[in-house]
Amino acid sequence: MTNEEWASIARAVGLELLGEPKQETSTEIRWGNKGSVCLNKETGQFYDFEADKGFGVHGLLVEHNQDVSAVLERFGFSGGVASLKKVVNIRSPKTTPLLSRDEMAKLWKEAEIKIKYSDNFIVLRFPEGHNRSYQKYAPYCKQDDGFWVCKRPSGELPLYLTPKRSDTEPVLLVEGEKAAVASEKIYQHQVACHHGGCKGWQKTDWSPLYGREVLIFPDNDEAGFGFADDISRHLQKHGSLVSVCKPPEGLQDKEDMHEAVERGLFADHADLVNYIKNNPMHRPAGTLYFERADQVLGQITEPEWLIKDIFERESLVAIFGKPKEGKSFVALDMAVAIARGAEYFGHEATKAPVVMLVGEGKRGTIRRLSALEQVGRSLIDAPLYLSNRGTRILDEDEYQKLVDELDIICAREGEIGCIIVDTLNRNFGAGSENSTEDMTMFISRLDNLIHKYKACVVIVHHTGHNASGRQRGSSVLGASMDYEFQVAREDIGGDMYVTLSQTLNKDGQGMANLDFKFNEVNLLGYNMTSGYLDIVTDKPKGNIKMRSTHAEVDRALRQLALEKQSAEGGNPEDYWFSVGDLFGVCKTKAGNAMKRPNIDQYTGEMKELDIINHDADNNLFQANEYRNKVEFSGLYK
């Protein structure tokens, strides 16, 4: 085969082995994120700028472990490998011409982007249509004889640093020459970049940055994030103080500092520095790292409340209580408020998609939602999603199915705001709630959901059998919470009341208790009922079980009232008594008279609990059962 014949199949072979190109013109084809692999259509020669090597079609086939003879047969060239003997230097790139000082100066003037790394190494980018534009960023090094040649120098490459600017101020590190040139227009101190792409950073001498403060603005793609992480760790190991920012929202995928400056995303030098220091790159969940305190002080952000003063995004929340206390009603109300972007009983809610793992039955949840619809809490256009069943979060396959479904919802709705796990038991999986190991795995997977979707995860759970004030199971659960709420039910006068109280807020004071009344409704069009919670401000007093000492004071007051009625007439509720009257009547369990200071203490406690009728003006007392009875007029109180 002749070189012309090799060139005739170069494009087809390149597309077959390298895939869809990034860019194609009449003279060249480029592959890779930054066009680092280039095919010269005329010569059929490939060049990999990151690896700094060139080869022909034969070399490309060998690199990709292809059967050269079989490939040639497919393209209609018979004779197979034997015919290769006719080809001279098919793997060798063309000899690079030498350039004089004047020729190099001319190229420097013609380039649209030019970076001088050192006196002996420069990189140029030529405008479209220039006879050298086939090479996106052309490296030129000066040889010992004074001539220039288009290649990288041997050994470690020098780092670019803006000349004639202070080397004691923080340096801004960006990826690539184009981004560096743009950065110098807004950043007032030194800007740094290296040549060779994000994967070739280890071929550069980074010592000029050792011990300095470095601000890194990465390219907006996975390769850029990886480079920023690698180089930041390398520099920190050599005493540098490094800040890596996340790309601003105004940048598209694969864009960098050049586009940020071009679009005016930063007003000036100070605005850029403030952004970099206060918008750190998010690290993968579970990453261990340290930051100096004076670097993070400016990173305080306002809470991104889903329900104001109750819980925010990227937090882990528990709603717990005894069985049948109303936990799921409370969780459903919160879900509806967030999905609608409506108030949650006086607390502003931010509209966001909500996903509910309905482990205790989708049917009952749908009925409760219907009841809410009937009282004006419309779900039209509200992104609230219900699962058809519970899942098993400890099970690897089931957990992956959950993530896959959440990804689908994200693609449809955008960022998920809240994920509700109702209940922990129905979504836990084959493990023990009391096992530290199992609960740690469960919490770890919920943490992954929080970090992946920037969502709040709410767990609905039961109290312990012997501890009604805490969640059931391993102590790992309670220790992992950011916010915790207890739900308690009280049946008063035939009505069901529910109290929501905050038992944990890691970063502030708890909210005031919320009292609700359960309202039963007939579902329109169905022969069935459901219900909903509504806020109440005047919850009636329930029956409080008295301590034995309180009960004795109450008994003594009733005894004194009956004795007074027997002696003077009227009704028992007409008579009031002082602590002195109670002395000698109140007895201890041993049958002795209670001491007066103790009677003072017990009546005081009963006032706090509101289980004794008290005349504050005269400091007199009456048994609690007489509280709402009509007084007999004119008699002694």
PyMOL commands that set and color helices and strands:
alter all, ss='L'
color gray80, all
select helices_A, chain A and resi 3-18+57-63+68-74+80-86+101-110+177-183+198-203+207-209+222-236+257-262+269-278+293-299+327-340+362-374+396-413+424-428+436-453+475-479+548-568+572-574+579-582+596-609+624-626
alter helices_A, ss='H'
color red, helices_A
select strands_A, chain A and resi 23-24+28-31+37-40+45-48+53-55+98-99+113-118+121-125+138-142+148-149+160-161+171-173+191-193+213-216+241-244+305-307+311-312+316-321+354-358+384-386+418-422+456-462+483-492+495-505+514-522+529-535+613-615+620-622
alter strands_A, ss='S'
color yellow, strands_A
deselect
rebuild
show_as cartoon
